[in-house]
């Protein structure tokens, strides 16, 4: 594995903006001393809805996510790889598993297939991306490939784990070693688009345990509070608002010193300490 350890004297300034669901904008310093930035966008859901699923609130503002240097797509479920949203970032390299990339290229997306365990470098920068394990085999789609990955992002400023959609798996304990040092920021799924989760997901307590196992310094819960099915008006009131705060409470009850930032869609947090 190449050495991608952040230098100890690198500027530590990371901005995280949650757009809702699994869509996150990461703004990272590109290289020490250059002043340049790298923008990564995860699982972009940039339009009002995703198929039959309805978004609560407005679509993300272009000014919040525009001009990414790379897009990371964890898997091809419609709430993570929405083709209309990917058209909005046309020309940007979309990093995903090889079988997913083949399907996306067939649909006009500039996709880059990167096998799990292989480093990919954001062009012209020292920011490196590594697809890692995600266990998300439930509800396979018959019309799209079903490969699923998470991602490690290693920059001069920080090491980040974007989990994608996954259930807990033993290799979580190895992520810091694979990244070359402690995980500074974990973007972890804590819910879904209904009050009950199918397999291949983590609830708030499982996600809190995952953060502890990984040893993350900071965490932002994602994959909650954004999408719902059309019938959700018949579901228990308040369910969409519960998972993020429940995750923060579960982390606080445990032994992990992880700092949790529960964001609203469109809200950002600057993390100079990571």
TORLUMKE-587193 format. One record per residue (C-alpha): residue in one letter; x, y, z. Coordinates in nm, 4 decimals, m for minus. Example, Ala and Ser with C-alpha at 12.3 -4.5 7.8 and 13.67 -1.06 7.14 Angstrom:
BEGIN
> aa  u  v  w
> a  1.2300  m0.4500  0.7800
> s  1.3670  m0.1060  0.7140
This chain:
BEGIN
> aa  u  v  w
> x  0.0000  0.0000  0.0000
> x  0.1399  0.3464  m0.0811
> x  0.2038  0.5793  0.2092
> x  m0.0735  0.8385  0.2328
> x  m0.0220  0.9436  0.5949
> x  m0.1058  1.3104  0.6580
> x  0.2069  1.5038  0.7646
> x  0.1944  1.6250  1.1224
> x  0.2454  1.9875  1.0122
> x  m0.0274  1.9800  0.7437
> x  m0.3109  2.2321  0.7783
> x  m0.6051  2.0549  0.9406
> x  m0.9082  2.2214  0.7908
> x  m1.1915  2.0013  0.6636
> x  m1.5405  2.1220  0.5772
> x  m1.8274  1.8732  0.5752
> x  m2.1657  1.9631  0.4286
> x  m2.4500  1.7125  0.4514
> x  m2.6906  1.7476  0.1596
> x  m2.9277  1.4852  0.2985
> x  m2.9434  1.1063  0.2835
> x  m2.5956  0.9744  0.1851
> x  m2.4885  1.2871  m0.0064
> x  m2.1953  1.4651  0.1569
> x  m1.9632  1.7360  0.0271
> x  m1.6085  1.7050  0.1614
> x  m1.3783  2.0033  0.1080
> x  m1.0209  1.9093  0.1897
> x  m0.6848  2.0841  0.1525
> x  m0.5184  1.9348  m0.1548
> x  m0.1542  1.9637  m0.0519
> x  0.0329  2.1247  0.2366
> x  0.1243  2.4854  0.1701
> x  m0.0473  2.5200  m0.1689
> x  m0.3788  2.6634  m0.0524
> x  m0.5632  2.4429  m0.3027
> x  m0.8760  2.2471  m0.2138
> x  m1.0213  1.9149  m0.3243
> x  m1.3990  1.8683  m0.3269
> x  m1.5439  1.5182  m0.3061
> x  m1.9146  1.4408  m0.3351
> x  m2.0590  1.1131  m0.2066
> x  m2.3648  0.9301  m0.3437
> x  m2.5154  1.2443  m0.4990
> x  m2.8903  1.2877  m0.4666
> x  m2.9171  1.6395  m0.6063
> x  m3.2739  1.6504  m0.7324
> x  m3.6027  1.6733  m0.5511
> x  m3.6785  1.3010  m0.5397
> x  m3.5254  0.9577  m0.6063
> x  m3.7672  0.7444  m0.8040
> x  m4.0711  0.6773  m0.5885
> x  m3.9003  0.8088  m0.2765
> x  m3.9894  1.1635  m0.1734
> x  m3.7416  1.4111  m0.0295
> x  m3.8434  1.6130  0.2732
> x  m3.7461  1.9723  0.2000
> x  m3.5932  2.1334  m0.1076
> x  m3.3315  1.9903  m0.3378
> x  m2.9710  2.0829  m0.2514
> x  m2.8471  2.4189  m0.3780
> x  m2.5961  2.3981  m0.6614
> x  m2.3745  2.6482  m0.4805
> x  m2.3376  2.3915  m0.2006
> x  m2.2139  2.1030  m0.4157
> x  m2.0956  2.2486  m0.7477
> x  m1.7677  2.1673  m0.9239
> x  m1.6615  1.8532  m0.7373
> x  m1.3233  1.7066  m0.8283
> x  m1.4548  1.3507  m0.7924
> x  m1.7754  1.1699  m0.7007
> x  m1.7795  0.8540  m0.4877
> x  m2.0690  0.6141  m0.5492
> x  m2.1007  0.3330  m0.2986
> x  m2.3615  0.1270  m0.4870
> x  m2.6321  0.1587  m0.7508
> x  m2.9548  0.1671  m0.5513
> x  m3.1638  0.4570  m0.6789
> x  m3.1220  0.6596  m0.3600
> x  m2.7416  0.6472  m0.4032
> x  m2.6875  0.6463  m0.7811
> x  m2.9674  0.8605  m0.9233
> x  m2.8932  0.9079  m1.2912
> x  m3.0497  1.2533  m1.3133
> x  m2.8232  1.3714  m1.0335
> x  m2.5174  1.2156  m1.1965
> x  m2.6023  1.4068  m1.5145
> x  m2.5695  1.7272  m1.3119
> x  m2.2028  1.6454  m1.2429
> x  m2.1290  1.5332  m1.6008
> x  m1.7580  1.5274  m1.6769
> x  m1.6568  1.4613  m1.3172
> x  m1.4915  1.1233  m1.2553
> x  m1.7320  0.8948  m1.0667
> x  m1.5413  0.6349  m0.8649
> x  m1.7202  0.3101  m0.7907
> x  m1.6817  m0.0677  m0.8097
> x  m1.5814  m0.1980  m1.1558
> x  m1.9128  m0.3705  m1.2383
> x  m2.1024  m0.0598  m1.1334
> x  m1.8707  0.1583  m1.3420
> x  m1.9352  m0.0545  m1.6507
> x  m2.3107  m0.0081  m1.6078
> x  m2.2780  0.3655  m1.5442
> x  m2.0583  0.4187  m1.8513
> x  m2.3246  0.2453  m2.0586
> x  m2.5637  0.5129  m1.9282
> x  m2.3406  0.8058  m2.0164
> x  m2.1620  0.8573  m1.6838
> x  m1.7859  0.9157  m1.6708
> x  m1.7328  0.6299  m1.4293
> x  m1.3986  0.4952  m1.3068
> x  m1.3979  0.1341  m1.1902
> x  m1.1653  0.0855  m0.8932
> x  m1.1448  m0.2603  m0.7328
> x  m1.1811  m0.2925  m0.3588
> x  m0.8395  m0.2541  m0.1966
> x  m0.6905  m0.0483  m0.4833
> x  m0.5894  0.3148  m0.4278
> x  m0.7084  0.5812  m0.6731
> x  m0.5626  0.9307  m0.6685
> x  m0.7677  1.2433  m0.7368
> x  m0.5922  1.3797  m1.0496
> x  m0.3347  1.6467  m0.9787
> x  m0.3515  1.6094  m0.6000
> x  m0.2177  1.3954  m0.3182
> x  m0.5702  1.2973  m0.2078
> x  m0.6155  0.9200  m0.2347
> x  m0.9345  0.7145  m0.2338
> x  m0.9642  0.3452  m0.1492
> x  m1.2807  0.1352  m0.1975
> x  m1.3290  m0.0843  0.1078
> x  m1.5714  m0.3477  0.2279
> x  m1.9430  m0.2786  0.2638
> x  m2.1952  m0.5552  0.3351
> x  m2.5178  m0.4606  0.1599
> x  m2.6532  m0.7654  m0.0178
> x  m3.0207  m0.7441  0.0791
> x  m3.2837  m0.6449  m0.1747
> x  m3.0673  m0.6955  m0.4859
> x  m3.1874  m0.5157  m0.7974
> x  m3.2522  m0.7239  m1.1105
> x  m3.1697  m0.4408  m1.3521
> x  m2.8481  m0.2942  m1.2065
> x  m2.5270  m0.4488  m1.0694
> x  m2.5291  m0.4937  m0.6946
> x  m2.1665  m0.4411  m0.5935
> x  m2.1351  m0.2282  m0.2793
> x  m1.8319  m0.0585  m0.1251
> x  m1.7404  0.2055  0.1271
> x  m1.4462  0.4420  0.0835
> x  m1.1420  0.5565  0.2732
> x  m1.0239  0.9049  0.1773
> x  m0.6722  1.0005  0.2822
> x  m0.5679  1.3634  0.2350
> x  m0.2877  1.5795  0.3749
> x  m0.5437  1.7047  0.6258
> x  m0.7334  1.3963  0.7414
> x  m0.8376  1.0370  0.7005
> x  m1.2084  0.9890  0.6296
> x  m1.4276  0.6776  0.6201
> x  m1.7462  0.6997  0.4158
> x  m1.9221  0.3747  0.5007
> x  m2.1762  0.3678  0.2174
> x  m2.4642  0.1361  0.3057
> x  m2.3501  m0.1538  0.5196
> x  m2.4213  m0.3746  0.8141
> x  m2.1432  m0.4268  1.0718
> x  m1.8551  m0.6431  0.9492
> x  m1.5336  m0.7670  1.1153
> x  m1.2970  m0.5760  0.8835
> x  m1.4134  m0.2457  1.0337
> x  m1.1466  m0.3005  1.2991
> x  m0.8775  m0.2910  1.0262
> x  m0.9754  0.0394  0.8634
> x  m0.7346  0.2602  1.0587
> x  m0.4454  0.0287  0.9780
> x  m0.5399  0.0267  0.6087
> x  m0.5681  0.4062  0.6090
> x  m0.2219  0.4383  0.7612
> x  m0.3388  0.5947  1.0862
> x  m0.6403  0.6948  1.2959
> x  m0.9710  0.7725  1.1236
> x  m1.0359  1.1433  1.1782
> x  m1.3901  1.1542  1.0383
> x  m1.6523  0.8831  0.9915
> x  m1.9582  0.9379  0.7713
> x  m2.1856  0.6606  0.8956
> x  m2.5390  0.5574  0.7958
> x  m2.7733  0.5486  1.0936
> x  m3.1206  0.5021  0.9412
> x  m3.3119  0.4737  0.6165
> x  m3.6250  0.5866  0.4374
> x  m3.8604  0.4070  0.6739
> x  m3.8839  0.3358  1.0477
> x  m3.7759  m0.0263  0.9947
> x  m3.4400  m0.1144  0.8434
> x  m3.3798  m0.4077  0.6132
> x  m3.0566  m0.6067  0.6297
> x  m2.7417  m0.4417  0.5056
> x  m2.7929  m0.1272  0.7153
> x  m2.6979  m0.0016  1.0614
> x  m2.9325  0.1428  1.3192
> x  m2.8079  0.4212  1.5524
> x  m2.6734  0.1808  1.8155
> x  m2.4926  m0.0350  1.5589
> x  m2.3471  0.2766  1.3968
> x  m2.2239  0.4007  1.7346
> x  m2.0542  0.0671  1.7914
> x  m1.8984  0.0889  1.4434
> x  m1.7511  0.4300  1.5222
> x  m1.6048  0.2852  1.8420
> x  m1.4558  m0.0147  1.6603
> x  m1.3066  0.2063  1.3887
> x  m1.1727  0.4490  1.6497
> x  m1.2988  0.7597  1.4699
> x  m1.2280  1.0965  1.6276
> x  m1.5306  1.2700  1.4713
> x  m1.8519  1.1390  1.3148
> x  m2.1382  1.2777  1.1086
> x  m2.4515  1.0586  1.0817
> x  m2.5958  1.0233  0.7320
> x  m2.8687  0.8220  0.5583
> x  m3.1516  0.9455  0.7803
> x  m3.4152  1.2164  0.8000
> x  m3.4351  1.2883  0.4267
> x  m3.6288  1.0387  0.2141
> x  m3.9607  0.8694  0.2721
> x  m4.1976  0.6491  0.0782
> x  m4.5282  0.8015  m0.0427
> x  m4.7185  0.6058  0.2248
> x  m4.5091  0.7466  0.5096
> x  m4.7888  0.9767  0.6256
> x  m4.9404  0.6612  0.7801
> x  m4.6218  0.5803  0.9689
> x  m4.5366  0.6810  1.3277
> x  m4.4975  1.0586  1.3635
> x  m4.1455  1.1814  1.4264
> x  m3.9658  0.8764  1.2934
> x  m3.7683  1.0811  1.0389
> x  m3.6160  1.2982  1.3116
> x  m3.5039  1.0228  1.5478
> x  m3.1988  0.8452  1.4051
> x  m2.9383  1.1242  1.4081
> x  m2.9957  1.2293  1.7704
> x  m3.0258  0.8632  1.8719
> x  m2.6834  0.7964  1.7200
> x  m2.5319  1.0907  1.9088
> x  m2.6869  0.9648  2.2324
> x  m2.5583  0.6118  2.1724
> x  m2.2044  0.7394  2.1142
> x  m2.2272  0.9509  2.4313
> x  m2.3311  0.6446  2.6349
> x  m2.0353  0.4419  2.5144
> x  m1.6625  0.4602  2.5872
> x  m1.5680  0.6301  2.2592
> x  m1.4479  0.9927  2.2829
> x  m1.5806  1.0516  1.9309
> x  m1.7297  1.3981  1.8711
> x  m2.0635  1.3752  1.6863
> x  m2.2003  1.6512  1.4639
> x  m2.5699  1.6030  1.3839
> x  m2.6395  1.8247  1.0821
> x  m2.9533  1.9388  0.9065
> x  m2.9670  1.8879  0.5275
> x  m2.7635  2.1677  0.3701
> x  m2.5808  2.2465  0.6942
> x  m2.2031  2.2321  0.7132
> x  m1.9430  2.2067  0.9857
> x  m1.5793  2.3070  0.9712
> x  m1.3492  2.0660  1.1476
> x  m1.0128  2.2376  1.1989
> x  m0.9232  1.9877  1.4709
> x  m0.9401  1.6660  1.2657
